[in-house]
Amino acid sequence: MTKSYYEFFCPVKVIAGHAALEHIPFELAILGSKRPMIITDKGVRSNQLLAPLETAFAASDIELACIFDDVPPDSSLETVATAAAAYREHQCDAIIAVGGGSVIDTSKATNILVSEGGDDLLKYSGAHNLTRPLKPFFVIPTTSGTGSETTMVAVVSDHQRNIKLPFASQYLMPHAAILDPRMTQTLPPHLTAMTAMDALTHAVESYTCLAANPMSDAYATAAIKKIAKNLFTVLESPNDVQGRLELAQASTMAGVAFSNSMVGLVHSLGHALGAVAHLPHGLCMNLFLPYVLQYNKEVNHDKIADLLLPLAGADIYAQTPADARADKAIDVILTMRDRVYDLTKLPRTLSETGRINQDQLDEVAEKALNDGSIIFNPKETNLQDLKMILEKAW
């Protein structure tokens, strides 16, 4: 892959801070929206996370036309069709996604149907099958991990065929991402840790894999620094508002980074393990990150060594000999995982999950070998290599 050419694209407006939610009516008005729809899930609504939004709309001229809160953890074509029907029934003119990855993906897919018309989402599956801008679309993440608020990708399950349908288009990117620490303040410690390790993996793979570029590197290293500095502060003091905001910003930065430089073998293994053992994506990232870095080290030692500075700070970086920095960076990640386990019991190994048997590892390896992310990994990989990494992660 040539190093002399790259593209960087992020048209998403980021609105971040301690009163970011209150800006939404103004932002909608700029886009000509007067009847927005909120798409969310039962957990977000029952935790009263919509209250600041509802208050903001009550004080404006914009009417909150509909709240759709039936998004399941694994969204589907049926969910998207139901959400689109609600949008049309209430004559909405914009979508606000409030939630995690499933809610955001559902909202992106719903926006396809309500913008293009009809109910056949399948014809838009794949890459670049949308030809024009969609309806106004805002995302308010309630986790700090997926980075979906800045990506052009959505994945929706087709339960009848038992497959996941990917959608990729620049028109799926939100008009704005709103980062407000109130939206992640009730996130339990294990989910805070899991989503932070997801974001860390996005940033680390963005920086160390083949499509890295100077722009994505800047976002990736900034994200790593924020996570390393703030994760344990938030785990030990969940109401730390500034720490929550820093993690939210880190997740968004990591999303910008990896959507422009892609990810690698950690994601290939994570996607495969998720399919076989039905484990959460962030947990899978936490399992494999250090072992993949150890595997890749012989071909990108210097890039891994660079990670030590944002992970551990200037003093430790300066005190560590240059030829030992890659190993030290990996050790820092291993130590982070141990500390996260002590605080939240987030599994560090496959055996600690209790959800997979060793005789399933061959299936995971085979699925990982066919995963698209593997082509961006800096070291070429075969089936035996994958099995070796899985054994180390056991």
TISE-232543 format. One record per residue (C-alpha): residue in one letter; x, y, z. Coordinates in steps of 0.05 Angstrom, whole numbers. Example, Ala and Ser with C-alpha at 12.3 -4.5 7.8 and 13.67 -1.06 7.14 Angstrom:
<node aa="A" east="246" north="-90" up="156"/>
<node aa="S" east="273" north="-21" up="143"/>
***
This chain:
<node aa="M" east="0" north="0" up="0"/>
<node aa="T" east="31" north="66" up="-22"/>
<node aa="K" east="50" north="117" up="31"/>
<node aa="S" east="51" north="176" up="-17"/>
<node aa="Y" east="-25" north="182" up="-23"/>
<node aa="Y" east="-83" north="184" up="27"/>
<node aa="E" east="-152" north="214" up="35"/>
<node aa="F" east="-182" north="243" up="99"/>
<node aa="F" east="-256" north="259" up="106"/>
<node aa="C" east="-297" north="280" up="166"/>
<node aa="P" east="-355" north="328" up="152"/>
<node aa="V" east="-389" north="315" up="220"/>
<node aa="K" east="-397" north="377" up="263"/>
<node aa="V" east="-378" north="361" up="335"/>
<node aa="I" east="-415" north="398" up="391"/>
<node aa="A" east="-383" north="381" up="458"/>
<node aa="G" east="-387" north="406" up="529"/>
<node aa="H" east="-428" north="412" up="592"/>
<node aa="A" east="-489" north="443" up="559"/>
<node aa="A" east="-482" north="413" up="489"/>
<node aa="L" east="-552" north="384" up="489"/>
<node aa="E" east="-584" north="452" up="496"/>
<node aa="H" east="-555" north="472" up="429"/>
<node aa="I" east="-595" north="420" up="390"/>
<node aa="P" east="-658" north="461" up="376"/>
<node aa="F" east="-615" north="516" up="346"/>
<node aa="E" east="-576" north="467" up="303"/>
<node aa="L" east="-641" north="435" up="278"/>
<node aa="A" east="-669" north="503" up="261"/>
<node aa="I" east="-608" north="519" up="218"/>
<node aa="L" east="-625" north="456" up="177"/>
<node aa="G" east="-698" north="475" up="172"/>
<node aa="S" east="-724" north="420" up="217"/>
<node aa="K" east="-786" north="432" up="260"/>
<node aa="R" east="-810" north="361" up="277"/>
<node aa="P" east="-751" north="316" up="297"/>
<node aa="M" east="-757" north="243" up="318"/>
<node aa="I" east="-715" north="212" up="373"/>
<node aa="I" east="-692" north="139" up="362"/>
<node aa="T" east="-667" north="106" up="426"/>
<node aa="D" east="-676" north="44" up="469"/>
<node aa="K" east="-715" north="27" up="532"/>
<node aa="G" east="-653" north="32" up="577"/>
<node aa="V" east="-636" north="103" up="555"/>
<node aa="R" east="-708" north="125" up="565"/>
<node aa="S" east="-718" north="91" up="633"/>
<node aa="N" east="-654" north="123" up="658"/>
<node aa="Q" east="-684" north="192" up="644"/>
<node aa="L" east="-628" north="210" up="595"/>
<node aa="L" east="-678" north="242" up="549"/>
<node aa="A" east="-701" north="292" up="602"/>
<node aa="P" east="-650" north="348" up="584"/>
<node aa="L" east="-669" north="341" up="511"/>
<node aa="E" east="-743" north="345" up="525"/>
<node aa="T" east="-732" north="407" up="568"/>
<node aa="A" east="-691" north="440" up="513"/>
<node aa="F" east="-746" north="427" up="461"/>
<node aa="A" east="-800" north="452" up="509"/>
<node aa="A" east="-764" north="519" up="512"/>
<node aa="S" east="-759" north="525" up="436"/>
<node aa="D" east="-804" north="530" up="375"/>
<node aa="I" east="-786" north="460" up="353"/>
<node aa="E" east="-835" north="403" up="369"/>
<node aa="L" east="-808" north="335" up="389"/>
<node aa="A" east="-856" north="296" up="344"/>
<node aa="C" east="-840" north="224" up="363"/>
<node aa="I" east="-797" north="182" up="410"/>
<node aa="F" east="-783" north="112" up="384"/>
<node aa="D" east="-752" north="70" up="439"/>
<node aa="D" east="-758" north="-1" up="413"/>
<node aa="V" east="-687" north="-12" up="389"/>
<node aa="P" east="-659" north="-79" up="413"/>
<node aa="P" east="-585" north="-93" up="428"/>
<node aa="D" east="-578" north="-126" up="359"/>
<node aa="S" east="-620" north="-85" up="311"/>
<node aa="S" east="-655" north="-115" up="251"/>
<node aa="L" east="-690" north="-99" up="185"/>
<node aa="E" east="-756" north="-105" up="221"/>
<node aa="T" east="-736" north="-53" up="274"/>
<node aa="V" east="-714" north="-5" up="219"/>
<node aa="A" east="-780" north="-14" up="181"/>
<node aa="T" east="-820" north="-1" up="245"/>
<node aa="A" east="-780" north="62" up="261"/>
<node aa="A" east="-789" north="88" up="190"/>
<node aa="A" east="-864" north="76" up="195"/>
<node aa="A" east="-866" north="117" up="260"/>
<node aa="Y" east="-826" north="173" up="227"/>
<node aa="R" east="-876" north="177" up="170"/>
<node aa="E" east="-937" north="171" up="214"/>
<node aa="H" east="-916" north="230" up="257"/>
<node aa="Q" east="-893" north="271" up="197"/>
<node aa="C" east="-823" north="279" up="224"/>
<node aa="D" east="-768" north="316" up="186"/>
<node aa="A" east="-704" north="297" up="224"/>
<node aa="I" east="-674" north="241" up="265"/>
<node aa="I" east="-637" north="245" up="331"/>
<node aa="A" east="-603" north="181" up="353"/>
<node aa="V" east="-593" north="175" up="428"/>
<node aa="G" east="-556" north="112" up="447"/>
<node aa="G" east="-499" north="64" up="431"/>
<node aa="G" east="-479" north="28" up="369"/>
<node aa="S" east="-545" north="-9" up="356"/>
<node aa="V" east="-586" north="54" up="362"/>
<node aa="I" east="-539" north="93" up="317"/>
<node aa="D" east="-539" north="39" up="264"/>
<node aa="T" east="-615" north="34" up="267"/>
<node aa="S" east="-620" north="109" up="259"/>
<node aa="K" east="-574" north="110" up="199"/>
<node aa="A" east="-614" north="55" up="165"/>
<node aa="T" east="-680" north="88" up="182"/>
<node aa="N" east="-654" north="153" up="151"/>
<node aa="I" east="-643" north="115" up="86"/>
<node aa="L" east="-715" north="91" up="83"/>
<node aa="V" east="-747" north="158" up="102"/>
<node aa="S" east="-702" north="197" up="54"/>
<node aa="E" east="-705" north="150" up="-6"/>
<node aa="G" east="-776" north="126" up="3"/>
<node aa="G" east="-804" north="56" up="2"/>
<node aa="D" east="-789" north="-2" up="49"/>
<node aa="D" east="-735" north="-41" up="12"/>
<node aa="L" east="-672" north="-29" up="52"/>
<node aa="L" east="-636" north="-87" up="18"/>
<node aa="K" east="-624" north="-49" up="-47"/>
<node aa="Y" east="-580" north="1" up="-10"/>
<node aa="S" east="-537" north="-52" up="24"/>
<node aa="G" east="-463" north="-51" up="7"/>
<node aa="A" east="-418" north="8" up="-9"/>
<node aa="H" east="-436" north="74" up="-40"/>
<node aa="N" east="-507" north="57" up="-63"/>
<node aa="L" east="-535" north="124" up="-39"/>
<node aa="T" east="-532" north="181" up="-89"/>
<node aa="R" east="-556" north="242" up="-50"/>
<node aa="P" east="-558" north="272" up="20"/>
<node aa="L" east="-608" north="244" up="71"/>
<node aa="K" east="-653" north="279" up="122"/>
<node aa="P" east="-621" north="319" up="179"/>
<node aa="F" east="-590" north="270" up="227"/>
<node aa="F" east="-557" north="281" up="295"/>
<node aa="V" east="-524" north="230" up="341"/>
<node aa="I" east="-519" north="235" up="417"/>
<node aa="P" east="-475" north="176" up="441"/>
<node aa="T" east="-491" north="146" up="509"/>
<node aa="T" east="-428" north="103" up="509"/>
<node aa="S" east="-356" north="124" up="496"/>
<node aa="G" east="-332" north="69" up="450"/>
<node aa="T" east="-360" north="56" up="381"/>
<node aa="G" east="-344" north="122" up="348"/>
<node aa="S" east="-404" north="110" up="302"/>
<node aa="E" east="-423" north="183" up="307"/>
<node aa="T" east="-367" north="199" up="258"/>
<node aa="T" east="-368" north="139" up="212"/>
<node aa="M" east="-401" north="126" up="145"/>
<node aa="V" east="-419" north="54" up="162"/>
<node aa="A" east="-480" north="19" up="191"/>
<node aa="V" east="-494" north="-55" up="203"/>
<node aa="V" east="-564" north="-84" up="209"/>
<node aa="S" east="-583" north="-157" up="220"/>
<node aa="D" east="-625" north="-196" up="171"/>
<node aa="H" east="-654" north="-248" up="218"/>
<node aa="Q" east="-688" north="-288" up="163"/>
<node aa="R" east="-622" north="-302" up="128"/>
<node aa="N" east="-580" north="-300" up="193"/>
<node aa="I" east="-531" north="-249" up="165"/>
<node aa="K" east="-509" north="-178" up="181"/>
<node aa="L" east="-520" north="-128" up="125"/>
<node aa="P" east="-467" north="-73" up="118"/>
<node aa="F" east="-483" north="-4" up="92"/>
<node aa="A" east="-428" north="46" up="73"/>
<node aa="S" east="-437" north="115" up="45"/>
<node aa="Q" east="-413" north="185" up="61"/>
<node aa="Y" east="-487" north="205" up="64"/>
<node aa="L" east="-496" north="161" up="126"/>
<node aa="M" east="-451" north="207" up="166"/>
<node aa="P" east="-489" north="250" up="216"/>
<node aa="H" east="-495" north="325" up="208"/>
<node aa="A" east="-472" north="332" up="280"/>
<node aa="A" east="-447" north="291" up="339"/>
<node aa="I" east="-466" north="319" up="407"/>
<node aa="L" east="-420" north="299" up="464"/>
<node aa="D" east="-449" north="315" up="532"/>
<node aa="P" east="-422" north="282" up="596"/>
<node aa="R" east="-493" north="276" up="624"/>
<node aa="M" east="-506" north="222" up="572"/>
<node aa="T" east="-452" north="174" up="598"/>
<node aa="Q" east="-455" north="190" up="673"/>
<node aa="T" east="-500" north="131" up="689"/>
<node aa="L" east="-459" north="81" up="648"/>
<node aa="P" east="-440" north="23" up="694"/>
<node aa="P" east="-365" north="12" up="708"/>
<node aa="H" east="-359" north="-51" up="666"/>
<node aa="L" east="-391" north="-17" up="605"/>
<node aa="T" east="-349" north="45" up="616"/>
<node aa="A" east="-287" north="1" up="615"/>
<node aa="M" east="-309" north="-42" up="557"/>
<node aa="T" east="-327" north="17" up="512"/>
<node aa="A" east="-263" north="54" up="530"/>
<node aa="M" east="-221" north="-7" up="511"/>
<node aa="D" east="-261" north="-9" up="446"/>
<node aa="A" east="-242" north="63" up="432"/>
<node aa="L" east="-169" north="50" up="452"/>
<node aa="T" east="-166" north="-7" up="402"/>
<node aa="H" east="-195" north="36" up="347"/>
<node aa="A" east="-141" north="88" up="360"/>
<node aa="V" east="-84" north="38" up="367"/>
<node aa="E" east="-102" north="0" up="304"/>
<node aa="S" east="-113" north="64" up="266"/>
<node aa="Y" east="-42" north="86" up="284"/>
<node aa="T" east="-6" north="20" up="274"/>
<node aa="C" east="-41" north="-10" up="212"/>
<node aa="L" east="-25" north="-1" up="138"/>
<node aa="A" east="-72" north="56" up="120"/>
<node aa="A" east="-48" north="103" up="175"/>
<node aa="N" east="-36" north="175" up="152"/>
<node aa="P" east="-13" north="239" up="185"/>
<node aa="M" east="-84" north="265" up="197"/>
<node aa="S" east="-110" north="200" up="226"/>
<node aa="D" east="-47" north="193" up="268"/>
<node aa="A" east="-61" north="260" up="302"/>
<node aa="Y" east="-132" north="240" up="321"/>
<node aa="A" east="-109" north="170" up="343"/>
<node aa="T" east="-54" north="192" up="389"/>
<node aa="A" east="-97" north="246" up="420"/>
<node aa="A" east="-151" north="194" up="434"/>
<node aa="I" east="-101" north="145" up="465"/>
<node aa="K" east="-75" north="200" up="511"/>
<node aa="K" east="-145" north="219" up="535"/>
<node aa="I" east="-164" north="147" up="549"/>
<node aa="A" east="-100" north="131" up="587"/>
<node aa="K" east="-107" north="194" up="628"/>
<node aa="N" east="-181" north="191" up="644"/>
<node aa="L" east="-206" north="118" up="645"/>
<node aa="F" east="-186" north="101" up="715"/>
<node aa="T" east="-206" north="169" up="742"/>
<node aa="V" east="-277" north="155" up="716"/>
<node aa="L" east="-278" north="82" up="740"/>
<node aa="E" east="-259" north="105" up="810"/>
<node aa="S" east="-303" north="168" up="809"/>
<node aa="P" east="-361" north="154" up="762"/>
<node aa="N" east="-390" north="223" up="772"/>
<node aa="D" east="-327" north="258" up="747"/>
<node aa="V" east="-359" north="302" up="694"/>
<node aa="Q" east="-295" north="325" up="660"/>
<node aa="G" east="-268" north="254" up="657"/>
<node aa="R" east="-333" north="230" up="624"/>
<node aa="L" east="-328" north="286" up="573"/>
<node aa="E" east="-255" north="268" up="558"/>
<node aa="L" east="-273" north="195" up="546"/>
<node aa="A" east="-330" north="216" up="500"/>
<node aa="Q" east="-283" north="261" up="460"/>
<node aa="A" east="-232" north="205" up="457"/>
<node aa="S" east="-283" north="157" up="428"/>
<node aa="T" east="-303" north="207" up="375"/>
<node aa="M" east="-230" north="222" up="358"/>
<node aa="A" east="-216" north="148" up="352"/>
<node aa="G" east="-277" north="142" up="307"/>
<node aa="V" east="-251" north="197" up="261"/>
<node aa="A" east="-183" north="163" up="260"/>
<node aa="F" east="-204" north="92" up="243"/>
<node aa="S" east="-257" north="113" up="193"/>
<node aa="N" east="-201" north="145" up="153"/>
<node aa="S" east="-146" north="94" up="164"/>
<node aa="M" east="-183" north="29" up="178"/>
<node aa="V" east="-168" north="-25" up="230"/>
<node aa="G" east="-132" north="-92" up="229"/>
<node aa="L" east="-124" north="-160" up="260"/>
<node aa="V" east="-154" north="-144" up="329"/>
<node aa="H" east="-219" north="-128" up="293"/>
<node aa="S" east="-215" north="-189" up="248"/>
<node aa="L" east="-208" north="-234" up="309"/>
<node aa="G" east="-260" north="-194" up="348"/>
<node aa="H" east="-312" north="-198" up="292"/>
<node aa="A" east="-300" north="-273" up="287"/>
<node aa="L" east="-304" north="-285" up="362"/>
<node aa="G" east="-367" north="-243" up="366"/>
<node aa="A" east="-400" north="-285" up="312"/>
<node aa="V" east="-381" north="-351" up="345"/>
<node aa="A" east="-389" north="-336" up="419"/>
<node aa="H" east="-437" north="-276" up="416"/>
<node aa="L" east="-392" north="-234" up="460"/>
<node aa="P" east="-396" north="-157" up="461"/>
<node aa="H" east="-350" north="-123" up="411"/>
<node aa="G" east="-313" north="-81" up="463"/>
<node aa="L" east="-298" north="-142" up="504"/>
<node aa="C" east="-268" north="-177" up="443"/>
<node aa="M" east="-223" north="-117" up="430"/>
<node aa="N" east="-198" north="-119" up="502"/>
<node aa="L" east="-182" north="-194" up="495"/>
<node aa="F" east="-139" north="-189" up="433"/>
<node aa="L" east="-105" north="-121" up="431"/>
<node aa="P" east="-38" north="-136" up="467"/>
<node aa="Y" east="-29" north="-204" up="433"/>
<node aa="V" east="-39" north="-175" up="363"/>
<node aa="L" east="11" north="-120" up="379"/>
<node aa="Q" east="61" north="-172" up="401"/>
<node aa="Y" east="49" north="-210" up="336"/>
<node aa="N" east="57" north="-148" up="293"/>
<node aa="K" east="117" north="-120" up="330"/>
<node aa="E" east="171" north="-150" up="284"/>
<node aa="V" east="144" north="-109" up="225"/>
<node aa="N" east="121" north="-44" up="258"/>
<node aa="H" east="163" north="-40" up="320"/>
<node aa="D" east="173" north="36" up="313"/>
<node aa="K" east="99" north="51" up="307"/>
<node aa="I" east="83" north="10" up="369"/>
<node aa="A" east="140" north="44" up="405"/>
<node aa="D" east="109" north="112" up="389"/>
<node aa="L" east="47" north="91" up="429"/>
<node aa="L" east="86" north="93" up="494"/>
<node aa="L" east="85" north="169" up="496"/>
<node aa="P" east="9" north="178" up="496"/>
<node aa="L" east="-2" north="115" up="537"/>
<node aa="A" east="48" north="128" up="594"/>
<node aa="G" east="70" north="201" up="589"/>
<node aa="A" east="134" north="237" up="574"/>
<node aa="D" east="174" north="215" up="636"/>
<node aa="I" east="166" north="140" up="624"/>
<node aa="Y" east="177" north="149" up="549"/>
<node aa="A" east="242" north="187" up="561"/>
<node aa="Q" east="266" north="137" up="613"/>
<node aa="T" east="255" north="77" up="567"/>
<node aa="P" east="310" north="60" up="516"/>
<node aa="A" east="286" north="67" up="444"/>
<node aa="D" east="292" north="-7" up="429"/>
<node aa="A" east="250" north="-25" up="490"/>
<node aa="R" east="193" north="24" up="479"/>
<node aa="A" east="149" north="-23" up="437"/>
<node aa="D" east="152" north="-77" up="491"/>
<node aa="K" east="139" north="-25" up="545"/>
<node aa="A" east="78" north="2" up="507"/>
<node aa="I" east="49" north="-69" up="504"/>
<node aa="D" east="64" north="-78" up="578"/>
<node aa="V" east="27" north="-14" up="594"/>
<node aa="I" east="-35" north="-41" up="557"/>
<node aa="L" east="-29" north="-108" up="594"/>
<node aa="T" east="-25" north="-71" up="660"/>
<node aa="M" east="-85" north="-28" up="641"/>
<node aa="R" east="-125" north="-91" up="628"/>
<node aa="D" east="-105" north="-121" up="695"/>
<node aa="R" east="-127" north="-58" up="731"/>
<node aa="V" east="-192" north="-56" up="692"/>
<node aa="Y" east="-204" north="-129" up="712"/>
<node aa="D" east="-192" north="-113" up="785"/>
<node aa="L" east="-242" north="-56" up="782"/>
<node aa="T" east="-296" north="-85" up="736"/>
<node aa="K" east="-280" north="-159" up="723"/>
<node aa="L" east="-277" north="-145" up="648"/>
<node aa="P" east="-246" north="-210" up="621"/>
<node aa="R" east="-174" north="-208" up="597"/>
<node aa="T" east="-171" north="-277" up="566"/>
<node aa="L" east="-217" north="-323" up="527"/>
<node aa="S" east="-221" north="-372" up="586"/>
<node aa="E" east="-243" north="-316" up="633"/>
<node aa="T" east="-304" north="-302" up="590"/>
<node aa="G" east="-333" north="-372" up="604"/>
<node aa="R" east="-368" north="-367" up="537"/>
<node aa="I" east="-323" north="-405" up="490"/>
<node aa="N" east="-289" north="-473" up="487"/>
<node aa="Q" east="-220" north="-488" up="459"/>
<node aa="D" east="-251" north="-533" up="406"/>
<node aa="Q" east="-285" north="-471" up="377"/>
<node aa="L" east="-220" north="-434" up="365"/>
<node aa="D" east="-209" north="-464" up="297"/>
<node aa="E" east="-276" north="-436" up="274"/>
<node aa="V" east="-257" north="-367" up="302"/>
<node aa="A" east="-191" north="-369" up="264"/>
<node aa="E" east="-224" north="-389" up="199"/>
<node aa="K" east="-275" north="-333" up="204"/>
<node aa="A" east="-221" north="-282" up="222"/>
<node aa="L" east="-180" north="-302" up="161"/>
<node aa="N" east="-238" north="-282" up="117"/>
<node aa="D" east="-253" north="-216" up="153"/>
<node aa="G" east="-242" north="-153" up="112"/>
<node aa="S" east="-202" north="-117" up="166"/>
<node aa="I" east="-145" north="-167" up="159"/>
<node aa="I" east="-120" north="-135" up="94"/>
<node aa="F" east="-99" north="-72" up="132"/>
<node aa="N" east="-58" north="-110" up="184"/>
<node aa="P" east="16" north="-93" up="178"/>
<node aa="K" east="38" north="-166" up="181"/>
<node aa="E" east="11" north="-217" up="132"/>
<node aa="T" east="-27" north="-271" up="169"/>
<node aa="N" east="-44" north="-344" up="157"/>
<node aa="L" east="-89" north="-393" up="193"/>
<node aa="Q" east="-34" north="-420" up="237"/>
<node aa="D" east="-15" north="-350" up="259"/>
<node aa="L" east="-87" north="-337" up="279"/>
<node aa="K" east="-91" north="-401" up="318"/>
<node aa="M" east="-26" north="-383" up="354"/>
<node aa="I" east="-54" north="-314" up="375"/>
<node aa="L" east="-118" north="-347" up="399"/>
<node aa="E" east="-78" north="-396" up="441"/>
<node aa="K" east="-39" north="-338" up="472"/>
<node aa="A" east="-106" north="-303" up="487"/>
<node aa="W" east="-135" north="-366" up="518"/>
***
